[in-house]
Amino acid sequence: MAGTITRLWRRLARWFVSGLAVLFAGFALYQGWFLVHIVYWVKHNPDTTSVMDTRLAALRKTSPQARLQHRWVDYGRTSVHLKRAIVAAEDGKFLDHEGFDWEGIQRALEKNRRRGKVVAGGSTITQQLAKNLFLTGERSLVRKGQEAIITAMLEAVMDKRRILEIYLNIAEWGEGVFGADAAARHYFGVSAAAVTAGQAARLAAMLPRPRFYERNRESRYLAQYADTIAARMPAAQVP
């Protein structure tokens, strides 16, 4: 009897170990899929992103022929004003951290605690890039965990210049409007290279709620926030 129980426990242990090995292998393959894309995008530009695909699908529900406004512009052909504005608004320590601004996260958590709801995220540009490239907007621990893994991959594989270049080209700036060049043409009728400091501050101020501010361009808060960003821009460091 004791021998039978021992054999049973050994069999269960083997099944458990085998199950863990399968789960680990599946997890590694899943993460490898992300890593392969990131490595490829070091030298090649993404054609689309998870957020872009989601927005296009929503637009085509009402207009089957809908297309996104999007045109890739190389880093050197994007206004330095816009680069400074994005860093000043979204991630002032962009050049100093390795994907995570722990002080910013702590400040966001404290602000959320005081308000009793989520009003700040503390995400860095790299974290936002990870989410926009691969993930959805859902709020869950699993999604945040995956975002953290992808963020670490991006920082390990890409330099800051490439991270910012991709972010500038895939950020959402309105209903079906993606990337700095499309945004500059949509709102100001100029190319990404010709964006002025004031226009750059305005575009950066829109990023937290781009579709809302597209409909509410005369928002007093938007104007005030743009002024705040403009004041920070001279000190913003870009790659």
MARMITI-414858 format. One record per atom (N, C-alpha, C): residue number from 1; atom name; z, y, x. Coordinates in pm, 1 decimal. Each point is the difference from the previous one (the first is absolute). Layout:
   k  a       up    north     east
 NUM CA        Z        Y        X
...
END
This chain:
   k  a       up    north     east
   1  N      0.0   -121.4     82.8
   1 CA      0.0    121.4    -82.8
   1  C      0.0    126.8     86.4
   2  N     87.4     -0.9    101.6
   2 CA      7.5    116.6     87.3
   2  C   -130.9     20.1     74.3
   3  N    -64.1   -113.9     41.1
   3 CA   -126.5     10.3     70.9
   3  C   -109.0     59.2    -87.9
   4  N      0.8    -36.8   -127.3
   4 CA    -99.7     52.9    -94.2
   4  C     15.8    151.1    -16.9
   5  N    124.1     44.0    -13.8
   5 CA     26.8    143.6    -15.7
   5  C    -43.2     75.6    125.4
   6  N     27.6    -60.7    116.3
   6 CA    -38.1     65.7    125.9
   6  C   -151.7     16.4      8.4
   7  N    -72.8   -109.3    -35.8
   7 CA   -146.5      6.9      3.5
   7  C    -53.0    104.4    -97.9
   8  N     65.9     10.3   -115.4
   8 CA    -41.2     98.3   -101.0
   8  C     17.9    142.3     52.8
   9  N    115.4     25.3     62.5
   9 CA     24.7    132.7     55.8
   9  C    -99.0     34.0    110.8
  10  N    -32.2    -98.0     82.5
  10 CA    -97.4     23.3    106.2
  10  C   -137.5     33.1    -57.9
  11  N    -36.9    -71.2   -106.6
  11 CA   -128.9     26.5    -64.7
  11  C     -2.3    138.4    -61.2
  12  N    110.6     37.5    -64.7
  12 CA      7.3    134.6    -58.2
  12  C     -7.5    108.0    108.3
  13  N     65.9    -27.3    112.1
  13 CA     -1.8     95.9    110.2
  13  C   -140.8     16.6     54.4
  14  N    -74.9   -113.0     12.6
  14 CA   -138.0      7.9     48.2
  14  C    -86.4     78.6    -97.3
  15  N     18.6    -23.5   -129.4
  15 CA    -76.0     74.3   -101.1
  15  C     31.5    149.8      7.6
  16  N    128.0     29.7     19.7
  16 CA     41.0    140.2      7.2
  16  C    -62.8     68.6    121.3
  17  N      6.3    -69.0    115.0
  17 CA    -58.3     56.2    121.7
  17  C   -151.2     15.6    -14.8
  18  N    -62.9   -100.1    -59.4
  18 CA   -145.2      6.8    -20.6
  18  C    -35.9    115.2    -94.0
  19  N     81.9     17.7   -103.4
  19 CA    -24.0    109.8    -93.5
  19  C     12.3    134.7     67.0
  20  N    103.2     15.5     85.0
  20 CA     17.6    124.6     74.0
  20  C   -118.0     25.2     93.0
  21  N    -48.5   -106.2     65.3
  21 CA   -113.0     14.4     91.5
  21  C   -124.9     47.0    -74.5
  22  N    -22.1    -55.5   -118.6
  22 CA   -115.6     40.5    -80.8
  22  C     13.2    145.2    -42.5
  23  N    120.5     38.2    -44.3
  23 CA     22.3    138.8    -41.0
  23  C    -20.9     95.3    116.7
  24  N     52.2    -36.3    116.7
  24 CA    -14.3     84.6    118.2
  24  C   -146.7     14.1     38.9
  25  N    -73.3   -111.5     -4.8
  25 CA   -141.8      3.3     34.1
  25  C    -77.3     88.0    -97.8
  26  N     33.3    -12.5   -128.1
  26 CA    -66.0     82.7   -100.5
  26  C     30.0    147.4     20.6
  27  N    125.9     30.1     31.0
  27 CA     38.7    139.4     25.5
  27  C    -73.1     55.1    121.8
  28  N     -8.1    -81.8    105.0
  28 CA    -67.6     43.9    122.8
  28  C   -148.0     24.4    -24.6
  29  N    -64.3    -86.3    -77.1
  29 CA   -141.0     19.0    -32.0
  29  C    -21.4    125.6    -83.1
  30  N     90.9     23.4    -93.4
  30 CA     -9.4    117.8    -85.8
  30  C     11.2    127.4     82.6
  31  N     98.1      3.9     90.5
  31 CA     15.4    116.7     86.0
  31  C   -116.1     11.6     98.0
  32  N    -54.0   -112.9     41.6
  32 CA   -115.3      1.9     88.8
  32  C   -120.8     65.4    -63.5
  33  N    -13.1    -15.1   -131.8
  33 CA   -110.9     64.2    -72.5
  33  C      8.6    151.0     14.1
  34  N    119.4     54.5    -14.0
  34 CA     18.5    144.2     17.9
  34  C    -30.4     40.2    144.5
  35  N     51.8    -78.0     94.1
  35 CA    -15.8     34.6    141.1
  35  C   -146.5      0.4     42.1
  36  N    -76.4    -96.6    -48.0
  36 CA   -142.8     -5.5     34.0
  36  C    -71.0    127.0    -46.4
  37  N     30.0     45.8   -120.9
  37 CA    -60.7    123.0    -50.3
  37  C     39.8    120.0     86.5
  38  N    127.7      7.9     34.0
  38 CA     47.9    113.3     79.2
  38  C    -67.2      3.5    136.0
  39  N    -10.4   -115.1     65.8
  39 CA    -66.2     -6.4    130.6
  39  C   -146.1     43.2    -13.2
  40  N    -65.4    -45.7   -104.9
  40 CA   -140.6     36.7    -21.7
  40  C    -14.8    150.0    -20.2
  41  N     94.7     60.1    -70.3
  41 CA     -8.6    142.8    -31.1
  41  C     36.4     91.1    116.8
  42  N     39.6    -57.1    111.4
  42 CA     21.0     83.0    119.0
  42  C   -132.4     65.4     40.4
  43  N   -109.0    -74.2    -13.5
  43 CA   -131.5     49.9     40.2
  43  C    -94.4     23.3   -118.1
  44  N     31.0    -55.2   -115.0
  44 CA    -88.1     12.0   -116.9
  44  C     75.0     69.5   -112.6
  45  N    -72.4     74.3    -81.9
  45 CA     62.9     75.7   -108.0
  45  C      9.9    -83.1   -127.8
  46  N    111.7      5.5    -70.3
  46 CA     12.6    -72.3   -127.5
  46  C    -99.8     54.6   -102.9
  47  N    -67.3    -90.3    -68.8
  47 CA    -93.3     41.8   -104.9
  47  C     73.2     39.8   -127.1
  48  N    113.1    -65.8    -22.9
  48 CA     77.0     26.6   -120.6
  48  C    145.0    -37.3     26.2
  49  N     86.5     26.4    -97.0
  49 CA    142.0    -33.6     11.2
  49  C     48.1    -55.9   -132.8
  50  N    121.5    -52.2     -1.2
  50 CA     57.6    -51.5   -123.6
  50  C     10.3    109.8   -105.9
  51  N     46.3    118.7     41.4
  51 CA     13.2    110.4    -94.9
  51  C   -135.8     44.9    -50.7
  52  N    -98.6      9.5     87.2
  52 CA   -134.1     40.7    -41.8
  52  C    -59.2    -99.0    -99.9
  53  N     17.5   -129.1     27.0
  53 CA    -51.6   -102.0    -92.1
  53  C     67.9      9.2   -136.4
  54  N    130.0     23.8      0.3
  54 CA     75.6     12.1   -124.7
  54  C    -47.6    120.1    -81.2
  55  N    -16.3    115.0     66.0
  55 CA    -43.7    120.4    -69.2
  55  C   -142.5    -14.8    -52.7
  56  N    -87.6    -60.8     78.3
  56 CA   -138.1    -17.3    -44.7
  56  C     -6.9    -92.1   -121.2
  57  N     78.8   -106.7      1.3
  57 CA      2.2    -91.2   -114.4
  57  C     46.8     72.1   -126.1
  58  N    100.2     87.8     14.2
  58 CA     50.0     76.1   -115.1
  58  C   -106.8     96.3    -51.0
  59  N    -70.5     65.6     89.5
  59 CA   -104.8     94.1    -41.0
  59  C   -113.6    -71.5    -72.2
  60  N    -33.0   -119.5     45.0
  60 CA   -113.4    -72.5    -57.3
  60  C     30.9    -62.1   -135.2
  61  N    126.8      2.1    -39.4
  61 CA     32.7    -46.1   -134.7
  61  C    -56.9     94.4   -105.3
  62  N     -6.7    127.9     33.9
  62 CA    -54.4     99.3    -93.7
  62  C   -140.6     43.8     38.6
  63  N    -34.8    -14.7    128.9
  63 CA   -133.0     39.8     46.8
  63  C    -49.8   -104.3     99.0
  64  N    -74.0    -99.4    -48.3
  64 CA    -41.0   -112.5     84.2
  64  C    -74.9     39.6    127.2
  65  N    -63.6    115.4      1.3
  65 CA    -76.3     42.0    116.1
  65  C     80.1     91.0     94.4
  66  N    128.2     14.5    -26.1
  66 CA     82.6     91.1     78.8
  66  C      0.1    -38.2    148.6
  67  N      6.4    102.4     83.4
  67 CA      8.2    -19.6    145.0
  67  C    107.5     91.8     55.7
  68  N     55.4    -40.5    113.0
  68 CA    100.4     83.1     64.6
  68  C    -68.4    107.1     84.5
  69  N     67.9    115.0     11.8
  69 CA    -42.8    101.2     95.1
  69  C     66.6    -33.2    133.1
  70  N    -80.6    -42.2     96.8
  70 CA     57.2    -42.7    127.6
  70  C   -107.8      1.6    107.5
  71  N     31.5     61.2    112.6
  71 CA    -90.8      1.9    114.0
  71  C     83.5      3.4    126.7
  72  N    -22.7    -96.9     88.7
  72 CA     78.2     -9.5    122.2
  72  C    -35.2    112.3     95.5
  73  N    101.6     59.0     60.9
  73 CA    -18.8    104.0    100.6
  73  C     84.7    -36.6    121.5
  74  N    -61.7     -2.1    116.2
  74 CA     72.9    -34.4    122.1
  74  C    111.5    100.8     28.3
  75  N     97.2    -44.6     75.0
  75 CA    118.3     81.3     28.7
  75  C    -37.3    135.6     59.7
  76  N    -93.2      1.3     92.8
  76 CA    -38.3    124.4     65.8
  76  C    -73.5     97.0    -89.9
  77  N    -46.7    -46.2   -115.1
  77 CA    -71.9     86.4    -93.7
  77  C     86.8     38.6   -120.0
  78  N    129.3    -16.0     15.3
  78 CA     95.0     41.2   -103.1
  78  C     80.3    118.1     51.8
  79  N     14.3    100.2    -82.4
  79 CA     71.3    122.3     39.9
  79  C    138.7    -30.9     55.4
  80  N     31.2     60.5    113.5
  80 CA    133.7    -17.3     56.0
  80  C    105.0     56.6    -93.7
  81  N    -37.7     98.2    -80.3
  81 CA     93.4     55.7    -98.2
  81  C     43.7   -109.0    -98.2
  82  N    -95.7    -81.7    -42.8
  82 CA     33.2   -104.9    -96.6
  82  C     86.7   -107.6     65.6
  83  N    -28.6    -34.0    122.9
  83 CA     82.9    -98.2     71.2
  83  C    143.9     49.6      9.1
  84  N     16.2    127.6     37.9
  84 CA    134.4     56.7     12.2
  84  C     69.2      7.2   -136.3
  85  N    -75.5     34.3   -102.0
  85 CA     58.5     11.6   -133.3
  85  C     50.1   -134.9    -50.4
  86  N    -77.8   -105.7     23.2
  86 CA     38.7   -133.8    -45.1
  86  C    126.1    -46.2     72.4
  87  N      4.6     19.6    130.9
  87 CA    118.6    -39.5     75.8
  87  C    121.0     82.6    -42.8
  88  N    -19.6    130.6    -16.6
  88 CA    110.6     87.0    -40.6
  88  C     54.8    -39.6   -136.3
  89  N    -87.0    -39.0    -90.6
  89 CA     41.5    -32.4   -136.7
  89  C     51.7   -142.4    -15.6
  90  N    -65.4    -94.2     68.1
  90 CA     26.2   -140.4    -26.4
  90  C     89.7    -69.8    101.6
  91  N     -2.6     48.2    126.5
  91 CA     67.8    -78.9    103.1
  91  C     16.1     83.4    126.7
  92  N     97.5     87.4      0.9
  92 CA     18.2     91.1    111.6
  92  C     27.3    -67.8    132.6
  93  N     50.4   -123.4     -1.0
  93 CA     29.8    -73.2    123.3
  93  C   -105.5   -105.1     32.2
  94  N   -119.9     20.3    -54.1
  94 CA   -107.2    -99.3     11.5
  94  C    -21.7    -49.3    142.7
  95  N     -1.5     90.2     96.1
  95 CA    -26.7    -39.3    138.3
  95  C    121.2    -63.5     68.8
  96  N    116.0     12.9    -58.5
  96 CA    122.9    -44.3     66.4
  96  C     49.5   -137.7    -44.1
  97  N    -30.6    -40.0   -122.3
  97 CA     53.8   -127.9    -48.2
  97  C   -100.8   -112.9     16.3
  98  N     42.8   -121.4    -27.4
  98 CA    -85.5   -118.5     10.1
  98  C    -29.7    -57.4   -137.9
  99  N    -18.0     90.4    -95.6
  99 CA    -37.5    -43.2   -134.1
  99  C    104.2     29.2   -105.6
 100  N    126.5     17.4     42.4
 100 CA    108.7     21.5    -94.6
 100  C     85.1    118.4     44.3
 101  N     22.1     93.0    -90.7
 101 CA     86.7    114.4     27.3
 101  C    134.3    -29.9    -66.5
 102  N     91.3    -58.0     76.1
 102 CA    125.7    -46.9    -58.2
 102  C     84.0    115.5    -54.2
 103  N     -3.3    114.2     66.8
 103 CA     72.8    116.5    -51.5
 103  C    -60.7     46.8   -131.2
 104  N   -133.3     -1.2     -7.8
 104 CA    -67.2     39.2   -123.8
 104  C     31.0    -94.8   -114.1
 105  N      6.9   -129.2     30.7
 105 CA     34.2    -98.8   -102.3
 105  C    141.0     23.0    -50.3
 106  N     92.6     29.5     92.4
 106 CA    138.5     25.6    -38.9
 106  C      9.6    123.3    -88.7
 107  N    -73.7    105.7     36.2
 107 CA      1.6    121.3    -82.6
 107  C    -55.7    -28.2   -138.8
 108  N   -105.5    -81.1     -6.9
 108 CA    -59.5    -32.8   -129.2
 108  C     97.0    -80.6    -85.9
 109  N     68.6    -95.2     61.1
 109 CA     97.0    -80.8    -74.3
 109  C    112.1     87.1    -54.6
 110  N     46.9     94.1     80.2
 110 CA    106.8     88.6    -43.3
 110  C    -47.2     90.6   -113.9
 111  N   -121.4     50.0     10.5
 111 CA    -55.1     85.2   -105.7
 111  C    -16.3    -78.3   -129.2
 112  N    -47.0   -123.1      9.5
 112 CA    -14.8    -84.7   -117.7
 112  C    135.1    -30.3    -63.1
 113  N    101.6    -21.5     85.5
 113 CA    134.5    -29.0    -51.3
 113  C     53.4    119.4    -79.3
 114  N    -20.1    121.2     54.2
 114 CA     49.1    120.1    -68.6
 114  C    -71.6     22.0   -133.2
 115  N   -128.2    -28.3     -2.7
 115 CA    -77.8     22.1   -122.8
 115  C     15.0   -114.2   -100.4
 116  N     45.9   -114.3     47.7
 116 CA     14.6   -114.5    -88.7
 116  C   -130.5    -69.2    -32.9
 117  N   -105.7     31.3     74.6
 117 CA   -129.5    -63.7    -18.9
 117  C    -81.7     18.1    127.1
 118  N   -112.9    -71.2      7.2
 118 CA    -84.3      9.3    118.6
 118  C    -84.3    126.5     -6.5
 119  N     30.8     96.3     87.3
 119 CA    -76.0    125.4      5.6
 119  C    -58.7     22.8    138.1
 120  N     38.1    -82.0     99.3
 120 CA    -50.6     13.7    136.1
 120  C    -11.0   -137.8     63.1
 121  N   -101.2    -16.2     86.0
 121 CA    -21.6   -130.9     58.5
 121  C     27.4     -9.3    148.5
 122  N    -20.3    107.6     72.2
 122 CA     23.6     -2.1    143.3
 122  C   -103.7    -77.5     78.5
 123  N   -115.6    -27.4    -62.4
 123 CA   -103.5    -78.3     67.7
 123  C    -71.9     82.3    106.6
 124  N    -32.7    -63.6    110.5
 124 CA    -78.0     63.4    104.8
 124  C   -148.8    -10.4    -32.8
 125  N    -82.5     68.3     78.2
 125 CA   -144.7    -10.0    -17.9
 125  C    -45.1   -144.2     19.2
 126  N     57.5    -69.1     96.8
 126 CA    -38.2   -139.5     24.6
 126  C     36.9    -89.2   -117.8
 127  N    115.9     21.2    -58.0
 127 CA     40.1    -77.4   -117.9
 127  C    -93.1     27.9   -118.3
 128  N    -35.1    125.4    -18.7
 128 CA    -91.5     34.0   -107.9
 128  C   -137.6    -61.9     22.6
 129  N    -43.4     -2.5    126.5
 129 CA   -127.3    -62.3     31.4
 129  C      4.3   -149.0    -31.9
 130  N    109.8    -66.3     37.1
 130 CA     15.1   -143.1    -29.7
 130  C    -12.1    -25.5   -149.4
 131  N     68.5     81.4    -79.2
 131 CA     -2.8    -16.9   -145.4
 131  C   -139.5     25.4    -55.0
 132  N    -62.4    109.7     41.3
 132 CA   -130.9     35.5    -54.2
 132  C   -107.2   -101.0     37.1
 133  N      6.4    -53.5    121.5
 133 CA   -101.4    -94.8     43.7
 133  C      8.6   -132.7    -74.0
 134  N    121.1    -50.7    -19.5
 134 CA     14.6   -139.0    -42.7
 134  C     75.4    -23.0   -130.2
 135  N     88.9     90.7    -39.2
 135 CA     97.6    -32.5   -103.4
 135  C    -21.4     78.6   -128.5
 136  N     89.1    -21.5    -94.2
 136 CA     -3.3     70.5   -127.7
 136  C    114.9     99.1     -4.8
 137  N      9.6     73.4   -108.4
 137 CA    105.3     99.3    -13.8
 137  C    128.8    -53.5    -58.9
 138  N      9.9   -130.9    -21.7
 138 CA    121.0    -54.9    -60.4
 138  C    121.2     22.0     90.8
 139  N    116.3     12.9    -59.7
 139 CA    123.5     18.6     75.1
 139  C     79.9   -129.7     -5.2
 140  N      5.1    -70.0    110.1
 140 CA     78.0   -123.2      8.2
 140  C     37.2    -24.6    145.2
 141  N    105.4    -78.3     21.3
 141 CA     44.2    -30.7    135.1
 141  C   -104.4    -81.3     75.5
 142  N    -68.9    -89.1    -72.4
 142 CA   -103.3    -81.6     64.1
 142  C   -113.2     88.8     49.6
 143  N    -42.6     94.4    -85.3
 143 CA   -109.4     90.3     38.8
 143  C     41.1     88.0    116.8
 144  N    124.2     51.4     -2.5
 144 CA     47.2     83.3    110.5
 144  C     11.3    -82.0    128.8
 145  N     40.6   -125.1    -12.8
 145 CA      7.5    -84.9    117.0
 145  C   -136.7    -22.9     62.1
 146  N    -99.5    -25.4    -84.5
 146 CA   -135.4    -18.6     50.3
 146  C    -53.2    128.2     61.3
 147  N     32.3    112.6    -61.1
 147 CA    -40.2    129.9     55.3
 147  C     58.0     18.4    139.9
 148  N    124.6    -39.2     18.7
 148 CA     63.9     13.7    130.8
 148  C    -68.9    -85.5    105.5
 149  N    -37.7   -121.1    -37.6
 149 CA    -68.8    -88.7     94.7
 149  C   -135.1     58.8     39.5
 150  N    -76.2     47.8    -98.7
 150 CA   -131.2     58.1     28.8
 150  C     15.1    126.7     83.5
 151  N    102.8     78.7    -29.6
 151 CA     26.3    121.3     78.2
 151  C     22.0    -34.0    146.6
 152  N     79.8   -101.8     25.9
 152 CA     25.1    -42.5    138.2
 152  C   -129.2    -45.7     67.3
 153  N    -84.5    -70.7    -75.1
 153 CA   -128.7    -43.8     54.7
 153  C    -87.9    119.2     36.0
 154  N     -8.3     97.3    -88.9
 154 CA    -82.5    117.8     24.9
 154  C     45.1     72.8    126.1
 155  N    130.1     18.3     12.7
 155 CA     53.0     71.9    116.1
 155  C    -19.7    -79.4    129.1
 156  N      2.2   -132.3     -9.5
 156 CA    -16.4    -83.5    118.7
 156  C   -146.1     -4.7     46.9
 157  N    -92.0      6.8    -92.8
 157 CA   -141.3    -19.8     31.4
 157  C    -76.3    131.4     18.5
 158  N     33.8    102.6    -78.5
 158 CA    -73.7    126.1      2.4
 158  C     79.8    110.0     68.0
 159  N    -71.0     95.8     57.8
 159 CA     69.3    118.1     50.0
 159  C     15.5    101.8   -113.3
 160  N     77.0    104.0     25.3
 160 CA     30.9     97.5   -105.0
 160  C   -125.3     72.7    -49.0
 161  N    -91.5     27.0     91.1
 161 CA   -123.8     69.5    -37.6
 161  C    -77.5    -80.6   -103.4
 162  N    -12.8   -130.5     23.6
 162 CA    -75.9    -84.5    -92.5
 162  C     72.3    -13.3   -134.0
 163  N    132.3    -12.4      4.1
 163 CA     76.7     -8.0   -124.6
 163  C    -21.8    124.6    -83.7
 164  N      9.7    118.0     63.1
 164 CA    -18.4    123.8    -73.9
 164  C   -144.1     15.8    -46.7
 165  N    -95.1    -42.8     81.6
 165 CA   -141.1      9.6    -39.0
 165  C    -27.6    -80.8   -126.2
 166  N     48.3   -123.9     -3.3
 166 CA    -23.2    -83.0   -118.4
 166  C     72.0     59.4   -120.4
 167  N    123.9     44.7     19.5
 167 CA     74.9     58.1   -111.2
 167  C    -73.3    120.0    -59.2
 168  N    -51.0     87.2     84.7
 168 CA    -72.2    118.5    -47.2
 168  C   -123.8    -38.6    -80.7
 169  N    -56.4   -114.9     29.9
 169 CA   -123.1    -40.8    -65.8
 169  C     18.8    -85.3   -124.6
 170  N    121.8    -47.4    -22.0
 170 CA     19.4    -86.1   -119.1
 170  C    106.6     54.2    -96.1
 171  N     64.0    109.0     35.8
 171 CA    101.5     58.0    -89.2
 171  C    -63.4     44.5   -130.9
 172  N     75.3    -14.9   -107.9
 172 CA    -48.7     39.5   -133.1
 172  C     29.0    147.4    -23.5
 173  N   -104.7     74.4    -48.0
 173 CA     17.0    143.2    -22.2
 173  C    -41.6     42.5   -140.7
 174  N     -9.1    -93.0    -91.8
 174 CA    -37.7     35.3   -136.5
 174  C    -60.6   -120.2    -68.6
 175  N    -45.1     18.3   -120.6
 175 CA    -58.8   -109.4    -78.0
 175  C   -131.0    -43.8     64.1
 176  N      5.8   -111.7     73.2
 176 CA   -119.1    -50.3     66.6
 176  C    -35.9     73.7    126.7
 177  N     88.6     83.7     50.8
 177 CA    -25.6     79.3    121.0
 177  C     82.3    -58.1    114.5
 178  N    -68.1    -49.4    102.4
 178 CA     69.4    -63.3    112.4
 178  C    -51.5     53.7    132.5
 179  N     92.0     31.0     88.7
 179 CA    -33.0     45.0    133.0
 179  C    -11.4    150.6     11.2
 180  N     21.6     48.7    122.8
 180 CA      5.1    143.6     25.5
 180  C   -130.7     70.6    -31.8
 181  N   -113.5    -60.7     35.2
 181 CA   -126.7     68.1    -22.6
 181  C    -30.4     13.5   -148.5
 182  N     21.6   -107.1    -75.0
 182 CA    -23.3      7.0   -144.6
 182  C     93.2    101.1    -64.1
 183  N    126.0      4.4     46.9
 183 CA     97.1     94.8    -55.8
 183  C    -39.9    143.4     31.4
 184  N    -39.6     26.0    124.4
 184 CA    -39.1    136.1     38.9
 184  C   -119.3     47.5    -81.9
 185  N    -97.3    -86.6    -21.1
 185 CA   -118.3     36.9    -77.7
 185  C     33.1     14.0   -148.0
 186  N     87.3    -86.8    -49.6
 186 CA     35.1      1.6   -142.4
 186  C     75.7    126.8    -38.2
 187  N     93.5     40.3     83.6
 187 CA     85.7    113.9    -35.7
 187  C    -47.7    133.9     56.9
 188  N    -66.0     -2.6    115.6
 188 CA    -33.5    126.8     65.0
 188  C   -147.9     15.1     34.5
 189  N    -79.4   -105.2    -19.9
 189 CA   -142.1      9.7     28.0
 189  C    -33.9      9.9    147.0
 190  N     87.2    -52.6     86.5
 190 CA    -24.6      1.7    144.6
 190  C     19.4   -141.7     55.3
 191  N    -45.2    -21.0    123.3
 191 CA     19.4   -128.8     65.0
 191  C    142.4    -10.8     53.8
 192  N     39.3   -121.6     38.4
 192 CA    133.1    -19.7     57.2
 192  C     17.5     80.5    128.2
 193  N   -108.7     23.2     72.7
 193 CA      8.7     74.7    125.1
 193  C     26.9    148.0    -22.8
 194  N    -37.7     51.8   -117.9
 194 CA      7.7    144.3    -26.2
 194  C    124.3     41.4    -77.4
 195  N     91.1    -92.1    -25.8
 195 CA    119.8     31.5    -77.7
 195  C     87.1    100.7     75.7
 196  N     40.7    105.9    -67.9
 196 CA     85.9    101.0     60.7
 196  C    146.6    -43.4     -4.9
 197  N     86.4     74.4     66.0
 197 CA    142.7    -32.9     -0.5
 197  C     56.6      4.7   -141.3
 198  N    -36.7    102.0    -76.1
 198 CA     50.5     11.0   -136.3
 198  C    -48.9   -112.2    -88.6
 199  N   -127.8    -34.9     12.3
 199 CA    -55.0   -110.5    -78.4
 199  C     65.1   -132.3     39.9
 200  N     23.8    -16.7    129.4
 200 CA     63.3   -122.4     47.9
 200  C    140.0    -16.5    -58.0
 201  N     76.1    108.3     -1.0
 201 CA    134.9     -5.9    -56.0
 201  C     -5.2    -36.2   -147.9
 202  N    -97.2     52.9    -69.6
 202 CA    -15.5    -28.8   -142.9
 202  C    -33.5   -147.7    -22.7
 203  N    -92.0    -52.4     79.8
 203 CA    -36.6   -140.4    -14.1
 203  C    117.9    -91.6     32.5
 204  N     74.3     33.3    104.3
 204 CA    116.0    -82.3     36.5
 204  C    106.4      3.5   -108.5
 205  N     16.7    114.0    -64.7
 205 CA     99.7     13.6   -106.4
 205  C    -33.0    -87.1   -120.1
 206  N   -127.6    -34.7    -17.1
 206 CA    -42.0    -80.3   -114.5
 206  C     29.8   -148.2     15.7
 207  N     18.2    -45.9    122.0
 207 CA      3.1   -143.4     26.9
 207  C    104.0    -80.9    -78.0
 208  N    119.8     50.4    -22.5
 208 CA     94.7    -84.7    -74.9
 208  C    -47.1    -33.5   -141.4
 209  N    -75.9     92.3    -63.4
 209 CA    -46.3    -22.0   -138.4
 209  C   -141.5     56.2    -14.1
 210  N    -96.0    -57.7     67.7
 210 CA   -133.6     59.9      6.4
 210  C    -70.8     12.7   -134.3
 211  N      8.1   -102.0    -82.7
 211 CA    -70.8      8.9   -129.6
 211  C     67.4    100.3    -93.2
 212  N    131.1     10.4      8.3
 212 CA     71.3     99.0    -80.8
 212  C    -38.8    141.0     42.4
 213  N      1.4     24.8    131.4
 213 CA    -29.9    134.9     47.1
 213  C   -148.3     35.0    -12.3
 214  N    -85.7    -99.9     -8.6
 214 CA   -140.2     29.5    -28.4
 214  C    -13.2     62.3   -138.4
 215  N     82.3    -47.3    -92.5
 215 CA     -2.3     54.3   -136.9
 215  C     84.0    126.5    -12.4
 216  N     89.4     21.8     95.8
 216 CA     91.8    115.6     -6.2
 216  C     -7.5     79.4    129.8
 217  N   -118.1     48.9     30.7
 217 CA    -22.9     68.0    127.4
 217  C     73.3    133.3      9.5
 218  N     37.9     57.3   -111.7
 218 CA     69.4    128.5      2.5
 218  C    151.8    -15.6     -3.2
 219  N     46.1   -122.6     21.7
 219 CA    144.0    -27.4     -0.1
 219  C     72.7     91.7     97.6
 220  N    106.8     62.1    -47.2
 220 CA     79.5     87.4     85.4
 220  C     66.4    -79.6    111.2
 221  N     47.8   -118.1    -33.4
 221 CA     63.6    -83.6    101.5
 221  C    -99.3    -36.4    109.4
 222  N   -123.4    -33.0    -38.7
 222 CA   -102.3    -36.2     98.0
 222  C    -23.0    115.2     97.2
 223  N     -8.7    121.0    -52.0
 223 CA    -21.4    117.3     85.9
 223  C    117.8     21.7     94.3
 224  N    121.3    -16.3    -51.7
 224 CA    118.7     19.9     83.0
 224  C     10.2   -107.7    108.1
 225  N    -29.8   -121.8    -38.1
 225 CA      5.7   -109.3     97.4
 225  C   -106.4     19.2    108.2
 226  N   -117.8     46.8    -38.3
 226 CA   -105.5     27.5     97.2
 226  C     45.2    106.6     98.9
 227  N     71.4    100.5    -46.8
 227 CA     52.2    103.6     89.1
 227  C    101.1    -58.4     98.5
 228  N     83.1    -91.0    -48.9
 228 CA     98.3    -65.3     87.1
 228  C    -69.4    -80.7    108.6
 229  N   -103.3    -73.7    -38.5
 229 CA    -75.3    -79.3     96.7
 229  C    -67.4     90.6    102.8
 230  N    -58.3    109.8    -47.4
 230 CA    -67.2     93.7     90.4
 230  C     96.5     53.0    106.1
 231  N    124.4     22.7    -39.4
 231 CA     99.5     49.4     95.6
 231  C     36.5   -106.2    103.8
 232  N    -10.7   -126.2    -36.7
 232 CA     34.7   -108.9     91.9
 232  C   -116.0    -37.1     92.7
 233  N   -119.9     33.6    -39.6
 233 CA   -118.5    -49.0     72.0
 233  C     -5.9     35.0    148.0
 234  N     35.3    120.9     41.9
 234 CA     -9.9     31.6    143.3
 234  C     82.7    -91.9     89.1
 235  N    107.9    -54.6    -53.3
 235 CA     86.5    -87.4     80.0
 235  C    -39.7   -147.2     -9.3
 236  N    -93.0    -31.3    -89.0
 236 CA    -38.8   -140.1    -21.0
 236  C    -82.8    -50.4    118.9
 237  N     36.6   -114.9     51.9
 237 CA    -71.4    -60.7    113.0
 237  C    -91.1   -109.6    -49.5
 238  N   -125.2      3.6     44.1
 238 CA    -98.2    -99.4    -42.3
 238  C    -59.8    -67.9    122.1
 239  N    -46.7   -123.7    -16.6
 239 CA    -58.3    -71.9    114.6
 239  C   -138.2     54.4     37.5
END
